[in-house]
Amino acid sequence: MKLNYNKQDDVLMIEFNENPIDYAEQSKDVIAHFSPKNELVLLEILDASKFLKETSHVFPLNIRQQALAS
């Protein structure tokens, strides 16, 4: 799993694997990208700073540190 935070756009990207992306679905501030086999490849979290403030308590410490260090 790879984490990448774009501070300028306030977008957190969580890459689960490097499979090719076939399509994406959006629900509010989350865009999920799927492979042709319907496997989750990438999550984009828009307005990530707000999302992290509201949900950081549910993430393991190492994930929080990685996301905030980007």
Short mmCIF file of the C-alpha atoms (twelve columns), coordinates in Angstrom:
data_MODEL
# 
_entry.id   MODEL 
# 
loop_
_atom_site.group_PDB 
_atom_site.id 
_atom_site.type_symbol 
_atom_site.label_atom_id 
_atom_site.label_alt_id 
_atom_site.label_comp_id 
_atom_site.label_asym_id 
_atom_site.label_seq_id 
_atom_site.Cartn_x 
_atom_site.Cartn_y 
_atom_site.Cartn_z 
_atom_site.pdbx_PDB_model_num 
ATOM 1  C CA . MET A 1  0.000   0.000  0.000   1 
ATOM 2  C CA . LYS A 2  1.278   3.457  -0.913  1 
ATOM 3  C CA . LEU A 3  0.094   6.778  0.473   1 
ATOM 4  C CA . ASN A 4  0.534   10.097 -1.262  1 
ATOM 5  C CA . TYR A 5  -0.795  13.440 -0.042  1 
ATOM 6  C CA . ASN A 6  -1.008  16.406 -2.394  1 
ATOM 7  C CA . LYS A 7  -0.997  19.384 -0.052  1 
ATOM 8  C CA . GLN A 8  -1.803  21.937 -2.756  1 
ATOM 9  C CA . ASP A 9  -4.980  20.116 -3.832  1 
ATOM 10 C CA . ASP A 10 -5.661  18.581 -0.385  1 
ATOM 11 C CA . VAL A 11 -6.039  15.095 -1.881  1 
ATOM 12 C CA . LEU A 12 -4.934  11.879 -0.191  1 
ATOM 13 C CA . MET A 13 -4.312  8.951  -2.535  1 
ATOM 14 C CA . ILE A 14 -4.145  5.418  -1.189  1 
ATOM 15 C CA . GLU A 15 -2.828  2.953  -3.755  1 
ATOM 16 C CA . PHE A 16 -3.570  -0.673 -2.912  1 
ATOM 17 C CA . ASN A 17 -1.919  -2.242 -5.947  1 
ATOM 18 C CA . GLU A 18 -0.606  -1.338 -9.394  1 
ATOM 19 C CA . ASN A 19 -3.310  -3.037 -11.431 1 
ATOM 20 C CA . PRO A 20 -4.620  -1.085 -14.415 1 
ATOM 21 C CA . ILE A 21 -7.606  1.145  -13.677 1 
ATOM 22 C CA . ASP A 22 -10.750 0.446  -15.666 1 
ATOM 23 C CA . TYR A 23 -13.336 2.699  -14.038 1 
ATOM 24 C CA . ALA A 24 -14.027 4.871  -11.003 1 
ATOM 25 C CA . GLU A 25 -16.972 5.607  -8.752  1 
ATOM 26 C CA . GLN A 26 -17.389 8.720  -6.620  1 
ATOM 27 C CA . SER A 27 -19.321 9.130  -3.401  1 
ATOM 28 C CA . LYS A 28 -19.082 12.631 -1.957  1 
ATOM 29 C CA . ASP A 29 -15.375 13.269 -1.318  1 
ATOM 30 C CA . VAL A 30 -14.097 9.759  -2.087  1 
ATOM 31 C CA . ILE A 31 -13.263 8.402  -5.535  1 
ATOM 32 C CA . ALA A 32 -12.669 4.649  -5.760  1 
ATOM 33 C CA . HIS A 33 -10.767 3.342  -8.797  1 
ATOM 34 C CA . PHE A 34 -11.273 -0.287 -9.827  1 
ATOM 35 C CA . SER A 35 -9.477  -2.733 -12.105 1 
ATOM 36 C CA . PRO A 36 -11.207 -4.599 -14.949 1 
ATOM 37 C CA . LYS A 37 -11.676 -7.449 -12.415 1 
ATOM 38 C CA . ASN A 38 -13.502 -5.075 -10.006 1 
ATOM 39 C CA . GLU A 39 -10.568 -4.985 -7.567  1 
ATOM 40 C CA . LEU A 40 -10.002 -1.767 -5.634  1 
ATOM 41 C CA . VAL A 41 -6.805  -0.205 -6.985  1 
ATOM 42 C CA . LEU A 42 -6.799  3.369  -5.687  1 
ATOM 43 C CA . LEU A 43 -8.776  5.599  -3.336  1 
ATOM 44 C CA . GLU A 44 -8.683  9.366  -3.739  1 
ATOM 45 C CA . ILE A 45 -9.891  11.315 -0.734  1 
ATOM 46 C CA . LEU A 46 -10.788 14.879 -1.625  1 
ATOM 47 C CA . ASP A 47 -10.684 17.548 1.090   1 
ATOM 48 C CA . ALA A 48 -8.334  15.153 2.866   1 
ATOM 49 C CA . SER A 49 -7.396  17.400 5.796   1 
ATOM 50 C CA . LYS A 50 -11.046 17.541 6.880   1 
ATOM 51 C CA . PHE A 51 -11.433 13.793 6.347   1 
ATOM 52 C CA . LEU A 52 -8.335  13.028 8.435   1 
ATOM 53 C CA . LYS A 53 -9.452  15.299 11.274  1 
ATOM 54 C CA . GLU A 54 -12.842 13.585 11.388  1 
ATOM 55 C CA . THR A 55 -11.642 9.992  11.012  1 
ATOM 56 C CA . SER A 56 -8.005  9.796  12.124  1 
ATOM 57 C CA . HIS A 57 -8.931  8.061  15.375  1 
ATOM 58 C CA . VAL A 58 -9.877  4.911  13.419  1 
ATOM 59 C CA . PHE A 59 -6.571  4.627  11.524  1 
ATOM 60 C CA . PRO A 60 -3.524  2.861  12.970  1 
ATOM 61 C CA . LEU A 61 -0.806  5.245  14.148  1 
ATOM 62 C CA . ASN A 62 1.633   4.304  11.359  1 
ATOM 63 C CA . ILE A 63 -0.973  5.163  8.690   1 
ATOM 64 C CA . ARG A 64 -1.703  8.538  10.306  1 
ATOM 65 C CA . GLN A 65 2.004   9.348  10.518  1 
ATOM 66 C CA . GLN A 66 2.598   8.352  6.893   1 
ATOM 67 C CA . ALA A 67 -0.302  10.439 5.630   1 
ATOM 68 C CA . LEU A 68 0.639   13.511 7.625   1 
ATOM 69 C CA . ALA A 69 4.335   13.264 6.713   1 
ATOM 70 C CA . SER A 70 3.632   13.583 2.985   1 
# 
